[in-house]
Structure formats: C-alpha cells, structure tokens
C-alpha cells in the first residue's frame, strides 16, 4: 500500500516504520455520504483511522431517536477501546460525505501499540479527549436535571404564593432539602435560567435566600421541552 500523508502527520508524528506497518496491515475502505461503516451493537473487532473526510458517530437513545454524539475528522482513531475489552460497538459510524478509512484488526492494532510508542501516545490522547467529552456530557445532563426540578418548584411556589409577576422569594436551604440538592446546585440552576433569560432580577440576599422574577411563559416552554427530551 502506498504511504499515506495523514498517517505521517498524525499528532505525535509517527515514525516511518510505524507508518509502513499501518499501511501494510491496514485495509483502506472508501464510503459515500451516508453509508454505514459499523452499526451500534455490532462486534468491535477492528479499529479505524480516518484518512480523508469525516465520520458521524451516532447513538440511539431510549426512545429510538438517532443522535450525533461526535464527529471524527482526519487523523481520528475510532473503536480503540475494543482492543482492550470484549465490547460491542457503543455507537454507529456513518460517512459524513466521501470518507476514506484505514481499518486494522484489533490484534494488528495491539501489535502496533506495543512496538510504536508514538502511536500509543496518540491513542492515549484520543481516549483522554473522549473521556473528557463524556464527563462534560454527564455534567451537562446533571445540570439539566437540576434545572428541570428547580424550575418546576419555582412555578409551583409562584402558583401557591399567588405572586405572578412579582419577585419570588426563594429559601434555598428549604428547596435543597426537598430536592436532595446542595445549595450550590440550586444557585447554579438559577444562574442557568438567568443566562437563558428565563428569569430576571436575580438577587442573592445571603447563602440561603434569593429572589427572582419569573418569565413564566418562557420558563414553561423550556420545562415542557426538557421533560419531553428526558
């Protein structure tokens, strides 16, 4: 197989020997826009390196909807966790336009990792980026849950107090006890609503008390959308 400039220019430049190994043992695959490279749930028995083009990484949610969770561009390594664990593919891989991949069997990729430190470093960087992305998604999901709960409690309190259009007084400690949340979680939820322009006139009197003015229609729309997505 001819040398490939993408392999030669991977971050942490691969040696000529490593590039030659990957070219010799890898299989070059080409896909058209929308073609499936691998499906979620299939055996994870090969690693892919994107040579040209981009691939969409797509995962189905609990309701069967397909969600793009990542875009793999040239130089990206896909499916490397399957080298170390007997895994099924956690997501599908689709061509996002004309796509050229280098496919390596897990055993060949593992051999390359043992012999070529630069490739190991490249893979560790790839895994670190993916782990950081997963952690951020978990944080975002948790923040969304907090905002949904706090938003519903604010609307309920407004209805009970009959304070529509007036500043709403919030006991952060009491709300935290009801929700099983820390005061900081509730504070962050309020600040999130403020950034989205769903509440205004936010004031924190002390560590346990705050007030704000609800933009009720906008807040209801936000909560309705979040509840459907959840």
N, C-alpha and C positions, 0 to 999 in steps of 0.2 A: 504494500500500500504506500502511496507517495506520502512525503512528510506533510504535516498539517500545521499552518501558522498559528491556528488557535491554540493547539496543544503547546506549541513552543512559547506562546505568550501568556499562558495561564499565570495568574498572580503567584509569586514564588516560582520563577521561571524553571521549567522542567529541563533536566539535562537532555542532551542529545540521545543518550542511551534510553532514558525513560520515555521520551517521545517515540523513539523507534519501537520500544516494547508495546506501547499502547496501540500504535499503528499496526503492528504485526498481529497482535492478539485480538484487537477490536474489530468489530464489523460495522461498516458505515451504512447507515439507514437514512432514507430520504422520505419525507412525508409532505403531503399537500395540506393546505389550510383546512383545519377541522378534523383531520384524520387522527384516529386514536393510536397512541403509542402503547399504552398499557392501561388496563382498567382497574379501578378500585376493587380490592378483594382478590385480585389475581396473585399468583405466587411471585414473590420478589426475588427472582433468581438472576437478575442482571442489573448492572449499573450503566447509566447513560451520561455521556458528556456532550453538552450542546456545542456543536461546531459552528453552525450558522443558523440564524433565525431565532425564534423564541418559542417556548412551550408554555401552555397554561396548565397549572396544577389545579385540579378541580375535585372538590369533595362534596358528596351528597349529605344533606342534613337529615334530621329525624323525620321531616315531612316529605322527603324525596326531592327537594329542590337542589339544583346544582349550584355550587358557589366557588368562584375563583379565589383560591387562598394564596396563590403566589404566581409569579411569572419567572420562568427560568430563561435567562439570556445566555449568549455565547460564553463559554467557559464554565457554566454552571454544571455541577455534578448532581445527578438525580438518582435516588434509590440506594445511597451508600449504606444506610442502616441495615439493609438486607444482607450485607456482607458479614455482619457480626451476629445477627439474630435471625431465627427462622420466622420471618414476618410475611404477612400478606401486604399487598400494596395498600397504603392508607389513603391514597387518592389516585384519581385518574390523571393521565398525561395526554394532552391534546396539542396538536400543532397549531400555533397562533400565526399562521402564514407559512410559507415554504420553510421547511425545517430539515436540518441535517444533524444527525446524532452519531456518536460513536458508542456502540454497545459492547460492553465487556461482561463476560460471565463472572459471577461473584468470585469464583476460585481464581480467575486470572487477575481480577482487580485486587484481591487479597495478596496475591504474589507480588504485584506491583508495589503495594503499600510496604511490604517487607523489605523490598530492595531499593526503593527510591524515596528517601526522606522528604524531598520537596513535594512529592505527591501526597504524602501523609500530612504535611503541614497544610497543604491546600484543602484537603478533605476536612481537617480539624477546623479550619476557618469556616468552611461551608456549614459544618454541623453547628458551630457556635452562632452563626448568623441565624440559622433555622431555630435553634433553641431560644435565642433572644426574641425572635418573632413570635414563637409560641407563648413565651412568658408575657409578652405585651398583649397578645390576644386574650390571655386569661385575665390580665389586669383590666382590660377594656370591658370584658364580659362581666366581671365582678362589679365594676363601676356602674355599668348599665343596670344591673340588678338592684344596686343600692338606689339609683336614681328612680327606677320604677316604683320601688316601695315608698321612698320618701315622697315622691310626687303624689301618689295615691293618698298617703296620710295627710299631706297638706290640703288636698282637695276635700277630704273628709272633715278635717278640722275647720276649714272655711265654711262648709255647709252647716256644721254643728254650731259654730260661733255666730253664724249669720253675718259674717264680715266681708261679704262680697264687695270688692272694690276698695276695701280699707286695708291698711297694713296688717299682716297676720303675725301675731306674736307666737314664737316657737320656743318651747322648752326642749333644748337639745338633749339634755340628760334623760328626760322622760321618754322622748321619742326613741332614743337609743336603747332604753330598757325594753320598750315594746317590740322593737325590731331585732334586738340582739346585735346591734351595731355599735361601734365606737363613735364617740362624738366627732372624731376626725372624719369618719366615713360620711356622716350626715353633713358636716361642713363642706366636704368635697362635693357632695351631691348638690348642695345649694349653689356652690360656685359654678358647678357644671351647668345648672339651669340658668344661672345668670349669664354665662358665656353664650348660651343658646338663645338668650333674650326671651326666656320663658317666665322669668320672674325679674322684678326690678326693686329698686330702693332697698337693697340688702344691707342690713346693719347687724353687727355682732356686738351686743351690749357687754358681754363677758364670755367666759368659757362655756357657759351652759345656756345662754339665752341669745336669741336672734329675732329679727323681724324682717319681713319682706312683703312685697305686693305681688300677688299672683296675676299673671296674664292668662286667665282661666281658659279661654278657647284654645290658645296655642298650646298650653300645657296639656289639656285633654287630648288634643290631636297627637302630641308627642307620645303620651302614655298609651293611647289606643294603638299606635303603630308599633311601639315596643312590645306590647302584650301580644300582638299578632305574630311578631317575629319570634318571640320566646316560645 
